[in-house]
Amino acid sequence: MNSELLKTILQKNQVAFRSISSLNPELNSQTEIDKHSQIECSVLSCESEFFVALNPATHKFDLSRLNKVTGRKLSRIEQNDEKQLNFHIAKAVAQNLKDQIHIFVDEALGYQDELYVVDYTDQQVYAVDGKQLQKLSNENLIGISFSEEIKNNMDAKETLSFRERVKALHSLPPMPETASKILNLRAIPDVKVEQIVEVIEKDPVLVAQIVSYANSAFFGQAGSVKSLKDAIFRVLGVDAVMNMALALSVGSTFKIPQSGPLGAKAIWKSSIYAATLMQRLSMLMPWGQRPNPGTAYLVGLLHDIGLLVLGHLFTDEYVELNDYLEQNPDENLFSAETKILGISHLEVGKMVMRMWNMPEELIDVATYFQDKNYSDEHENYIQLLTVVKTLLVPHGLALGDSAEELPLDILEKLNLDEEDVIIAADEVLSEAEIIKNLVKQMCA
């Protein structure tokens, strides 16, 4: 849902709303939002006119039904068309909304005194007077219905409260022993290769994954790397091997369904492609500005760890989420998560990172990687991840929405040349076979 546009509409039409809470999973259950009262927003266009359709989060928007009711040929502006959506927001601010953007309010929202806008960007919940919201709709269209209630097997069971979810998070298994030991090694300034090898070699699967990656054509080794020491000395280096081992060890803790848009195969394919391209682009940056390439790989591999945790802790709900997204491929991931699970994987990822005392870079990225205005010590990693997702999403190799064009302003901040970035992406895309094998190993 485009909450920024909806808030702009409310402001320009002098419909009062107030912030009532933060989307903090540690808040008690009193702050929970009834999904029947939560507003979903669809942005539409027809010739030179723009429209916004509002319906409850418990309902699925039906464009064909709305076109039949209104006698128009409306088309939906998809969530991932960020450039077009931003244009509408800017236009809404600059001009008279009643003349430029028309509002449709589904009758299912008409019986409630208070409605809620959930903003996943600034992690806030806003309350709106239901009667005032109805006034935005054309009088001739009051009472129309253009959505259908979502029926699924979640109807029969009570939704878990935030408090219950936090309690479940604390029941997570402890960090894997290998990962814990690697974290300790990362804290040693002059860690010796022998110390790293001693820890990692106790996990043969982990060794095989690292050696396989070091042998990829990406590094020009063509199968010549035979051992973990070879991978460290000849190809990857100490930092990269430690970070890769840490990420793979942590990831292997969680077992979730293999198939579907949020199945293990899709998540690990997305994560490994992101990690590989993150590392490649970091090495193209100037020395004085370049983040640690090994950490860049780690960030790419674990930025969506919250999905693995959700699948591990809430199996039934996660299956429902996976099925829902398979049936509704255009649905925004964060909106669907909150609709079905009551919590997003960003929130869960942040909590797990903190519970396991993971590096601050990972905590920041897990928390803020959707915040385009984030500016702090680790912003380079978030900016790199934004570029990476822009390059990979169109190929179906990354989760989430993305802009259609490379963010040239971010490339400028990172001192990356657009042509070099595209070449690097092509090189990573050519590694489909080696990445396929890594995904297979991670899902074994």
Secondary structure, DSSP 8 states (H G I E B T S, - for coil): --HHHHHHHHHHTT--EEEEEE--TTS-GGG---GGGBEEEEEEEETTEEEEEEEETTEEE-HHHHHHHHT---EE--TT-HHHHHHHHHHHHHS-HHHHEEEEE-GGGTT-SEEEEEETTTTEEEEEEHHHHHTTB-GGGTT---EEE---TTTTS----HHHHHHHHTTS----HHHHHHHHHHT-TT--HHHHHHHHTT-HHHHHHHHHHHTSGGGT-TT---SHHHIIIIII-HHHHHHHHHHHHHHTT----SSSTTSHHHHHHHHHHHHHHHHHHHTTS-TTT---HHHHHHHHHHTTHHHHHHHHH-HHHHHHHHHHHHH-TTS-HHHHHHHHTSS-HHHHHHHHHHHTT--HHHHHHHHHTT-TT--STTHHHHHHHHHHHHHHGGGT-SSS---SS--HHHHHHHT--HHHHHHHHHHHHTTHHHHHHHHHHHH-
